[in-house]
């Protein structure tokens, strides 16, 4: 007999999706940003959240709820993606209703992410994935990206840029992200049960992150009139290949999207 996470987790995930929709729509349609700098920084990201983050969250919930293995693996990654974005907003918005909604997003995604990972049967997932996915390649990529992000954050702390105050939220989010990538990457490299659960989720989160960055850089000049950052876009596109290639290999593995989870969900 195979059981699944408590239905409350799926309900909370849908509540998170509702909050993402409300906050992102408010950013696009209402004047919730106190400065033009914040508006230029977040407006395009609001649209990205609606175009990428929200559909992926709803799709992951639907897939996991139906008992699909990839849905169960990708849902924690999507929640981490939402957590990352909400953390950046949280450090820049004044104490208004929108700040409180982003605080709720950070809190709810943290709880749901931890609870969902804890409910997964890591041993069963390792049995299904071991030998079918490039575990060491994915683990190595995640670890390397985590180290690079740690070095970036340390460099900003040691040698603060002129825009440090405007990037403090991004620094905090990047620091948390880097630690998560390193831990998950090392665990997957060592082929631990928890590594197979967190590694797949973090790979999907990294794919969403780089994909959203590319779309953000394209949309920002169209929505805000900011200069088109062609050099930044090229750098992100090249860096994203480091994530997109192993993600493609993961998808092409013998783990079918519609395959039942079997014992992939814990007692």
C-alpha positions in Angstrom: 0.0 0.0 0.0 1.3 3.4 -1.0 0.4 6.6 0.7 0.9 10.2 -0.2 1.6 13.4 1.7 -1.2 14.8 3.8 -3.8 16.6 1.5 -3.2 19.7 3.6 0.2 20.1 1.9 -1.5 20.3 -1.5 -4.0 22.8 -0.1 -1.3 25.0 1.3 0.5 24.8 -2.1 -2.7 26.1 -3.8 -2.8 28.9 -1.3 0.8 29.7 -2.2 -0.2 29.8 -5.8 -3.1 32.2 -5.0 -0.7 34.5 -3.2 1.8 34.4 -6.1 -1.1 35.4 -8.4 -2.3 38.2 -6.2 1.1 39.7 -5.4 2.3 39.5 -9.0 -0.9 40.9 -10.4 -0.7 43.8 -7.9 2.8 44.5 -8.9 1.8 44.8 -12.6 -1.5 46.7 -12.1 -1.1 48.6 -8.9 1.5 51.1 -7.6 2.9 48.9 -4.8 6.6 49.9 -5.3 7.7 53.0 -3.4 10.5 54.0 -5.8 11.1 53.9 -9.6 14.2 51.8 -9.0 12.1 49.0 -7.3 9.5 49.2 -10.0 12.1 48.7 -12.7 13.6 45.8 -10.7 10.4 44.0 -10.0 7.8 44.8 -12.7 9.2 42.4 -15.3 9.7 39.8 -12.6 6.0 40.0 -11.6 5.1 39.0 -15.2 7.7 36.2 -15.1 6.1 34.9 -11.9 2.8 34.8 -13.7 4.1 33.2 -16.9 6.6 30.7 -15.4 6.3 30.4 -11.6 2.5 30.1 -11.3 1.9 27.6 -14.1 4.8 25.4 -12.9 3.5 25.5 -9.3 0.0 24.5 -10.4 1.3 21.9 -12.8 3.5 20.4 -10.2 0.7 20.2 -7.6 -1.6 18.6 -10.2 1.0 16.1 -11.3 2.0 15.1 -7.8 -1.6 14.9 -6.7 -2.2 12.4 -9.5 0.7 10.2 -8.3 3.3 11.1 -10.9 6.9 10.8 -9.8 8.2 13.8 -11.6 5.4 16.0 -10.2 6.4 14.9 -6.7 10.1 15.6 -7.4 9.5 19.0 -9.0 7.0 20.4 -6.6 9.6 21.1 -3.8 11.8 22.7 -6.5 8.9 25.0 -7.6 8.3 25.9 -4.0 11.9 26.8 -3.5 11.7 28.9 -6.6 8.8 30.8 -5.1 10.6 31.1 -1.8 13.7 32.6 -3.5 11.7 35.2 -5.3 9.6 36.1 -2.3 12.7 36.5 -0.1 14.1 39.2 -2.5 10.8 41.1 -2.4 10.6 40.9 1.3 13.8 42.8 1.9 12.8 45.7 -0.3 9.1 46.5 0.3 7.9 48.8 3.1 5.7 47.6 5.9 2.4 47.4 4.0 -0.1 44.7 3.2 2.1 43.6 0.3 5.1 43.1 2.7 2.9 40.9 4.9 1.8 38.9 1.9 5.4 38.2 0.9 6.2 37.4 4.5 3.3 34.8 4.3 4.8 33.4 1.1 8.2 33.0 2.6 6.7 31.3 5.7 4.3 29.0 3.9 6.8 27.9 1.2 9.4 27.1 3.9 6.9 25.0 5.8 5.5 23.2 2.8 8.8 22.6 1.2 10.2 21.0 4.4 7.1 19.0 5.1 6.8 17.7 1.5 10.5 16.6 1.4 10.1 14.9 4.8 7.1 12.9 3.5 9.0 11.5 0.5 10.2 7.9 0.7 13.8 8.6 -0.3 14.8 5.0 -0.5 12.1 4.1 -2.9 12.9 7.2 -5.1 16.6 6.2 -5.1 15.6 2.7 -6.2 13.6 4.1 -9.1 16.2 6.7 -10.2 19.6 5.0 -9.5 21.3 4.2 -12.7 18.6 6.0 -14.8 19.8 9.6 -14.2 23.3 11.1 -14.3 23.4 11.5 -10.5 27.0 12.6 -10.3 26.8 15.1 -13.2 23.7 16.7 -11.6 25.3 16.7 -8.1 28.5 18.2 -9.4 26.6 20.9 -11.4 24.6 21.9 -8.3 27.6 21.9 -6.0 29.7 24.0 -8.5 26.8 26.5 -8.9 26.4 26.7 -5.2 30.1 27.5 -4.7 30.0 30.2 -7.4 27.1 31.9 -5.7 28.8 31.7 -2.3 31.9 33.4 -3.8 29.6 36.0 -5.4 28.0 36.8 -2.1 31.3 36.8 -0.2 32.7 39.1 -2.8 29.9 41.6 -2.3 30.3 41.5 1.4 34.1 42.0 1.3 34.0 44.6 -1.5 30.5 46.1 -1.4 29.3 47.6 -4.7 27.7 51.0 -4.9 24.3 49.3 -5.3 24.7 47.0 -2.3 21.7 48.4 -0.4 19.5 47.8 -3.4 20.7 44.2 -3.7 20.6 43.2 0.0 17.5 41.0 -0.6 19.1 39.3 -3.6 22.2 38.6 -1.5 20.2 36.9 1.2 18.3 34.9 -1.3 21.4 33.9 -3.1 23.1 32.9 0.1 20.2 30.5 1.0 20.1 29.2 -2.5 23.8 28.5 -2.6 23.7 26.6 0.6 20.8 24.5 -0.7 22.5 23.8 -4.0 25.7 22.7 -2.2 24.0 20.4 0.3 21.7 18.9 -2.3 24.5 18.5 -4.8 26.8 16.8 -2.4 24.1 14.4 -1.2 23.2 13.5 -4.8 26.9 13.1 -5.7 27.1 10.6 -2.8 23.9 8.9 -4.1 22.1 9.2 -0.7 18.4 8.7 -0.6 17.8 12.3 0.4 20.1 13.4 -2.4 17.8 11.9 -5.0 14.9 13.7 -3.6 16.5 17.1 -3.1 18.8 16.9 -6.1 15.9 16.5 -8.6 14.0 19.3 -6.9 17.0 21.6 -6.9 17.8 20.9 -10.5 14.3 21.9 -11.5 14.5 25.0 -9.4 17.8 26.0 -11.0 16.2 25.4 -14.5 13.3 27.7 -13.5 15.6 30.3 -12.1 17.8 30.6 -15.2 14.8 30.4 -17.5 13.1 33.2 -15.6 16.3 35.3 -15.7 16.4 35.1 -19.5 12.8 36.0 -19.8 13.2 38.8 -17.2 16.1 40.4 -19.2 14.0 40.3 -22.3 10.9 41.8 -20.7 12.5 44.5 -18.5 13.2 47.0 -21.3 9.8 46.4 -22.9 7.9 47.0 -19.6 10.0 49.7 -17.9 12.0 51.4 -20.7 15.3 50.2 -19.1 18.3 49.7 -21.3 18.5 46.2 -22.9 21.3 44.3 -21.1 22.5 42.3 -24.0 25.8 41.4 -22.4 24.0 40.2 -19.2 21.6 38.2 -21.3 24.4 36.4 -23.2 26.2 35.5 -19.9 23.0 34.1 -18.4 22.2 32.1 -21.6 25.7 30.5 -21.5 25.5 29.8 -17.8 22.0 28.3 -18.2 23.3 25.6 -20.5 25.2 24.2 -17.5 21.7 23.6 -15.9 19.6 23.0 -19.0 21.8 20.1 -20.3 21.6 17.9 -17.2 18.0 18.7 -16.9 17.4 17.5 -20.4 19.3 14.4 -19.6 17.1 13.9 -16.5 13.9 14.3 -18.5 15.1 11.9 -21.2 15.8 9.2 -18.6 13.6 6.2 -18.3 11.5 7.8 -15.6 8.3 8.6 -17.5 6.3 11.7 -16.5 3.1 9.7 -16.1 4.7 6.9 -14.2 3.0 6.2 -10.8 5.0 7.0 -7.8 4.8 3.5 -6.4 6.7 3.7 -3.2 8.0 7.2 -3.9 5.9 8.7 -1.1 6.6 7.8 2.5 4.4 6.4 5.1 
